[in-house]
């Protein structure tokens, strides 16, 4: 899939923004408290803490560990994802060391885990939405997502990161570091999935009305939404009923309710949440999507 210059600039901006949020969450909340964010950066944090060499930083270690993974995965992940992820890895590595210069705030351990985990999830999610990653485990998770389509990508990453959480308690010699790291990783995984999949939000309307044709025309013409008429039978009176099925975007919800009420105030309306609506008027299916 080719990208225009505007799309490339937008995606580059999203990668930088996501890496900045990710790095801030790590440097301000997680690293000072000894809580792990998982992935290659989490491994780099443990090595940095264990060796404590003056020249060694989390950013440098992240780049060193990532390079072999990029070389091994070059042929399998495609050029765009490879180069965009390489850019994401470079940004996150540089920002890790840059934001480490900022004095971290003094917060309670649970607050550090909550804020750090949330920022990690939002940051990585922003990078993923740009079609990139920060490298390391993200690349492995992205490849596994292509094979196991029904698993949310946040949960795939979580499986890898649990081992890092256990290692954190061993390196720091504190069980609470493992427990807080587990909270951080679970929260980051949940926020990541909500951030990626929760933003693809629509509503499905089921409308039962005697004026089904008028309502269908109004939805089609005024909202420019597709309409499907389903036929059923009411149980109590055993009367034939027409049920209108229509998927609408979130911003059209108030207009839909007003429209149905205007045509038939006695209509029975059921609104349900819908995620990843594919087809006419919504986005198309892409097998490479998250």
C-alpha positions, -999 to 999 in steps of 0.1 A, spaced: 0 0 0 14 34 -11 12 64 12 10 100 1 35 126 14 8 140 37 0 106 52 37 99 57 41 133 75 10 126 96 22 91 105 57 104 114 41 130 137 20 103 154 51 81 159 70 110 175 41 119 197 35 82 207 72 77 215 72 109 236 42 98 257 58 63 260 92 77 271 77 102 295 56 75 312 87 53 315 112 80 327 89 100 351 69 71 367 82 36 360 120 37 360 123 58 392 100 34 410 117 3 396 85 -9 378 89 -26 344 71 -16 312 80 -49 295 95 -54 260 130 -45 250 130 -13 269 120 -32 301 149 -56 295 172 -27 289 161 -12 322 170 -44 341 204 -46 324 211 -9 332 202 -14 368 222 -46 372 254 -34 355 252 3 363 279 14 339 284 51 333 282 48 295 252 26 296 217 41 292 183 26 286 182 43 252 215 29 241 207 -6 253 173 -5 236 189 3 203 216 -24 207 190 -51 216 166 -40 188 190 -41 159 193 -79 156 155 -82 158 151 -57 129 177 -76 109 160 -109 114 126 -96 108 133 -74 77 120 -99 51 88 -107 70 74 -74 81 74 -54 49 93 -23 39 69 3 53 65 -14 87 102 -20 88 113 15 82 85 31 102 93 9 131 130 16 127 121 53 130 100 46 160 128 27 177 152 55 170 128 81 184 120 61 216 157 53 222 166 90 219 137 102 240 144 77 268 177 93 274 165 129 268 135 127 293 157 109 318 172 143 325 138 156 338 136 152 376 108 127 383 79 136 405 75 120 440 44 99 438 30 69 456 40 35 440 4 27 429 0 61 413 33 56 395 21 22 382 -13 36 371 0 67 354 30 49 339 9 21 326 -17 44 311 10 65 293 27 34 280 -6 21 266 -15 54 249 20 59 236 24 25 220 -12 26 207 -5 59 190 26 44 173 6 14 162 -22 35 147 5 51 126 14 17 112 46 15 131 60 1 163 88 9 188 106 -23 178 115 -54 199 85 -73 212 62 -50 193 75 -64 160 71 -100 173 36 -92 185 27 -76 152 39 -107 132 19 -130 156 -12 -108 151 -11 -116 114 -12 -153 122 -35 -152 152 -62 -128 140 -86 -132 169 -62 -122 196 -60 -85 206 -25 -72 201 -23 -58 237 -29 -93 251 -2 -108 228 23 -83 242 12 -90 277 21 -127 274 57 -117 266 59 -91 292 49 -112 322 83 -129 321 99 -95 323 78 -86 354 90 -117 372 126 -108 363 121 -73 377 114 -87 412 145 -109 409 168 -81 398 155 -56 423 152 -83 450 117 -70 459 85 -90 453 65 -57 452 84 -47 421 71 -77 403 35 -71 416 35 -34 407 51 -43 373 23 -68 367 -3 -40 374 15 -17 350 17 -43 322 -19 -53 326 -31 -16 326 -8 -8 296 -22 -38 277 -58 -29 284 -53 8 275 -36 -2 243 -65 -24 232 -91 2 242 -71 29 224 -68 9 192 -100 -10 190 -122 13 211 -117 43 188 -134 24 160 -168 30 174 -203 30 159 -239 22 169 -262 -4 155 -299 6 156 -327 -19 157 -360 0 150 -394 -16 152 -421 6 137 -453 4 117 -439 32 95 -409 12 84 -408 25 49 -409 62 59 -382 56 86 -360 37 61 -362 65 35 -354 91 61 -323 72 74 -311 66 39 -316 101 26 -309 123 56 -282 103 73 -268 86 42 -267 53 60 -275 18 47 -308 2 59 -318 -35 61 -353 -45 67 -357 -77 87 -391 -94 90 -403 -110 122 -433 -116 144 -444 -101 176 -449 -128 203 -479 -113 222 -501 -104 193 -486 -127 167 -484 -98 143 -459 -95 114 -433 -68 122 -406 -51 102 -374 -45 120 -350 -19 106 -313 -25 110 -289 3 104 -253 10 115 -246 47 121 -216 67 132 -214 80 168 -219 117 157 -252 108 140 -268 92 170 -287 122 183 -299 130 147 -311 94 143 -332 94 175 -347 128 165 -354 116 130 -372 83 142 -392 102 168 -403 127 142 -416 100 118 -430 77 145 -431 87 182 -442 52 191 -413 34 174 -394 9 196 -356 17 193 -327 -4 205 -291 10 202 -261 -12 206 -224 -6 206 -205 -18 175 -168 -19 169 -149 -23 137 -178 -18 113 -166 -27 78 -182 -20 45 -200 8 26 -198 41 45 -172 28 69 -136 16 65 -127 -14 44 -112 -46 56 -74 -48 56 -58 -81 65 -27 -63 78 -47 -41 103 -44 -46 140 
